[in-house]
């Protein structure tokens, strides 16, 4: 999948960002009437791949009107400043709670450095690039942006993070969900369909808000949902029901986990892995622990954080 440009109906394309491993984080591109919009940017290192994809589609950087961020976690927004520097006509559209972190990414990068170490954070994401304040648009819930006459609507969707929004594309009957509709890595997709997992990562996980956001997306009756991790899923109603059930299951496991602090987090992680393995088909059971190694750790941290702060 390295360097792949995936094509979907309605002028929608997915660029594999190359973040950490192939097929981990997609940069989505919407093309209409010779103009373009981006949804999520991954890390700085994804920019050359994105510019190559633009050229392959016959578009210049000047053709990009919008860069939408679903939220400002660095695997989704770490490259935003670099993208804006390369896309001279684009506006950055972000949830109001995330805008200040794009204008001055110092605190955001410092938080990542605390988790990963400064050198590792720089290796993962590159040096943060501020976005000029005048190029940042703080979205209102329900606000519509026109891409060559094509309406793209921002929907505030908390649960994964308070600064999360999804982008509804009425013309394509599709939604760009960031982490609000979970993750479905292609290594775990079989003939039975994708294996969808909730993104319960720290530090703002809220299960009730997440389930309400999922139901809000389902109420739109989308024909497809574009996940940042990783791109389009269909059979949306079935997946949405499964995702809500899986959130409830993970919350129950977390509440039942013994111990405190690190011990409880480790117990939650082990319980999540057992739950996912129980639900997985025999075909993907052997691959699941390695593919979800980081997700299991982060999801456990988020559930433990929620227990302490609810």
C-alpha positions in Angstrom: 0.0 0.0 0.0 3.0 2.3 0.2 2.6 5.3 -2.1 -0.9 4.1 -3.0 -3.5 6.6 -4.2 -6.9 4.9 -3.7 -9.9 6.1 -5.8 -13.5 6.1 -4.6 -16.9 7.3 -6.1 -17.7 10.9 -6.1 -14.2 12.3 -6.7 -12.9 11.1 -3.4 -9.3 9.8 -3.1 -7.2 8.5 -0.2 -3.5 9.0 0.1 -1.5 6.6 2.3 0.3 9.1 4.5 3.2 6.7 5.3 2.8 7.4 9.0 4.6 4.7 11.0 3.5 1.8 8.6 1.6 1.4 5.4 -2.2 1.6 5.8 -2.2 3.3 9.2 -3.4 6.9 8.4 -5.1 8.2 5.3 -5.2 11.7 4.0 -8.4 12.1 2.1 -8.9 14.3 -0.9 -12.2 15.6 -2.3 -12.1 16.9 -5.9 -14.9 18.9 -7.5 -14.8 21.1 -10.6 -11.1 21.4 -10.6 -11.0 22.4 -6.9 -10.0 20.3 -3.9 -10.4 19.9 -0.2 -8.3 17.8 2.2 -9.5 15.9 5.3 -6.7 15.3 7.8 -3.0 15.6 7.1 -1.2 13.0 9.3 2.4 14.0 9.9 4.8 16.4 8.1 6.3 13.4 6.2 3.0 12.9 4.4 3.2 16.1 2.4 5.4 14.9 -0.5 3.0 11.9 -1.0 0.1 14.3 -1.0 1.6 16.7 -3.5 2.5 13.7 -5.7 -1.2 12.6 -5.5 -2.4 16.1 -6.4 -0.1 16.1 -9.5 -1.3 12.6 -10.5 -4.8 14.0 -10.4 -3.8 16.9 -12.6 -4.2 19.5 -9.8 -1.8 22.2 -8.6 -1.3 23.1 -4.9 -3.2 26.4 -5.7 -6.4 24.3 -6.4 -6.8 23.3 -2.8 -9.4 25.5 -1.1 -9.8 23.8 2.3 -7.9 21.7 4.7 -10.4 20.2 7.2 -9.1 18.7 10.4 -11.3 16.2 12.2 -9.3 16.9 15.4 -5.9 18.0 16.4 -4.3 14.8 17.6 -1.0 14.7 15.8 -1.6 11.6 13.7 -4.5 13.6 12.1 -3.2 17.2 12.3 0.6 17.1 12.8 1.2 18.0 9.2 -1.3 20.8 9.0 1.2 23.7 9.2 3.4 22.2 6.6 0.4 21.6 4.3 -0.8 25.2 4.7 2.6 26.5 3.8 2.5 24.4 0.6 -1.2 25.2 -0.3 -1.3 29.0 -0.7 -5.1 29.4 -1.2 -6.3 27.0 1.4 -8.1 27.8 4.6 -7.7 25.5 7.6 -11.1 24.5 9.1 -10.9 23.2 12.6 -13.1 22.8 15.7 -13.0 26.0 17.9 -11.4 24.0 20.7 -8.5 23.0 18.5 -7.8 26.2 16.6 -5.3 27.7 19.1 -3.2 24.5 18.9 -2.8 25.0 15.1 -1.9 28.7 15.5 0.6 27.9 18.2 1.4 24.1 18.2 4.0 24.4 21.0 1.8 22.9 23.7 0.5 20.2 21.4 4.0 19.1 20.5 5.1 19.4 24.2 2.3 17.0 25.1 3.4 14.5 22.5 7.0 14.8 23.7 5.9 13.9 27.2 4.3 10.7 25.8 6.9 9.7 23.3 10.0 11.7 24.2 11.1 14.8 22.3 13.3 13.0 19.8 10.8 10.3 19.1 8.0 12.8 18.7 10.1 14.8 16.2 10.8 11.6 14.4 7.1 10.7 14.2 5.7 14.0 13.4 8.5 16.4 12.3 8.9 19.9 13.7 5.6 21.7 14.2 4.7 24.5 11.8 2.4 27.2 13.0 -0.6 28.2 10.9 -1.2 32.0 10.5 -4.2 33.0 12.5 -5.8 34.7 9.5 -5.9 31.4 7.6 -7.7 29.5 10.4 -11.5 29.1 10.3 -13.2 27.9 13.5 -16.1 25.8 12.4 -19.6 26.1 13.9 -21.6 22.9 14.4 -23.6 22.4 11.1 -21.6 25.0 9.2 -21.4 24.4 5.4 -18.4 25.2 3.3 -18.8 25.2 -0.5 -16.2 23.4 -2.7 -17.0 24.5 -6.2 -20.7 24.4 -5.3 -20.4 21.1 -3.4 -21.5 21.4 0.2 -19.3 20.0 2.9 -20.8 20.3 6.4 -18.9 20.3 9.7 -20.6 18.3 12.5 -19.2 18.6 16.0 -18.9 15.0 17.3 -17.4 14.7 20.8 -16.6 11.4 22.4 -13.1 10.7 21.2 -12.1 14.3 21.9 -14.0 17.4 22.7 -12.4 19.1 19.7 -13.6 16.5 17.2 -15.7 17.2 14.1 -16.8 15.1 11.1 -17.3 16.3 7.6 -20.6 15.3 5.8 -20.4 15.2 2.0 -24.1 15.3 0.9 -23.3 14.9 -2.7 -21.3 11.6 -2.1 -23.6 10.6 0.7 -20.5 10.0 2.7 -18.9 11.1 6.0 -15.3 11.7 6.9 -15.2 10.5 10.5 -11.7 11.0 11.8 -11.8 8.8 14.9 -15.5 9.2 15.8 -16.5 6.0 13.9 -13.5 4.0 15.1 -10.6 2.4 13.2 -10.7 -0.5 10.7 -7.2 -1.5 9.6 -7.0 -3.3 6.3 -4.8 -6.1 7.7 -7.8 -7.1 9.8 -10.4 -6.9 7.0 -11.7 -10.3 5.7 -14.5 -11.5 3.4 -16.7 -10.9 6.4 -15.9 -7.2 6.3 -13.8 -4.8 8.4 -13.0 -5.3 12.1 -14.0 -2.0 13.6 -12.6 -0.9 17.0 -13.6 2.1 19.0 -10.9 4.8 19.6 -11.1 5.2 23.4 -7.7 6.9 23.6 -6.8 9.5 26.2 -7.5 12.1 27.4 -11.1 13.1 26.6 -12.8 9.8 26.0 -16.5 10.0 26.8 -18.5 6.8 26.0 -22.0 8.4 26.1 -20.8 11.3 23.9 -19.1 8.9 21.5 -22.3 6.8 21.1 -24.4 9.9 20.5 -21.9 11.0 17.8 -22.1 7.6 16.1 -25.9 7.7 16.1 -25.8 11.2 14.7 -23.7 10.0 11.8 -26.0 7.0 11.2 -29.0 9.3 11.1 -27.6 10.8 8.0 -27.9 7.4 6.2 -24.4 7.5 4.7 -23.6 5.1 1.9 -20.0 5.1 3.1 -17.8 6.4 5.9 -14.2 7.4 5.4 -12.0 6.6 8.4 -8.6 8.1 8.9 -7.6 4.6 10.0 -8.1 3.4 7.2 -10.4 4.9 4.6 -13.8 3.7 3.3 -16.1 1.3 5.1 -19.6 0.3 3.8 -22.4 -1.6 5.4 -22.5 1.4 7.8 -25.7 0.6 9.8 -24.4 -2.9 10.8 -21.0 -1.5 11.7 -22.5 1.3 13.7 -24.5 -1.1 15.8 -21.4 -3.3 16.4 -19.4 -0.3 17.3 -21.8 0.9 20.0 -22.0 -2.6 21.4 -18.2 -2.8 21.5 -18.0 0.6 23.3 -20.4 -0.8 25.9 -18.3 -4.0 26.3 -15.0 -2.1 26.7 -16.6 0.2 29.3 -17.9 -2.8 31.3 -14.5 -4.4 31.1 -12.8 -1.3 32.4 -15.2 -0.9 35.3 -14.6 -4.5 36.3 -10.8 -4.2 36.0 -9.0 -4.7 39.4 -6.3 -2.6 40.9 -5.4 1.1 40.6 -3.1 3.2 38.5 -0.7 1.3 36.2 -1.9 -2.1 37.4 -5.5 -1.3 36.5 -4.5 0.1 33.1 -2.6 -3.1 32.4 -5.6 -5.2 33.5 -7.8 -3.2 31.1 -5.4 -3.7 28.3 -5.4 -7.4 28.8 -9.2 -7.5 29.0 -9.5 -5.5 25.8 -7.2 -7.8 23.9 -9.2 -10.9 25.1 -12.4 -9.2 24.0 -11.1 -8.4 20.6 -9.7 -11.9 20.1 -13.1 -13.3 21.2 -14.9 -11.3 18.5 -12.3 -11.9 15.8 -12.5 -14.6 13.1 -10.0 -17.3 13.1 -8.5 -15.8 10.0 -7.3 -12.6 11.8 -6.7 -13.8 15.4 -3.0 -14.3 14.8 -2.5 -10.9 13.2 -4.6 -8.9 15.7 -2.2 -8.5 18.7 0.6 -7.1 16.5 -1.6 -4.9 14.3 -3.4 -3.4 17.3 -0.4 -3.3 19.7 -0.4 0.5 19.9 -4.1 0.8 19.8 -4.5 -1.6 22.7 -2.2 0.4 24.9 -3.7 3.8 24.0 -7.3 2.5 24.3 -6.5 1.1 27.8 -5.0 4.4 28.8 -8.1 6.2 27.6 -10.5 3.9 29.5 -8.4 4.2 32.7 -8.4 8.0 32.3 -12.2 8.0 31.9 -12.6 5.9 35.1 -10.6 8.4 37.1 -12.2 11.5 35.7 -15.9 10.6 35.0 
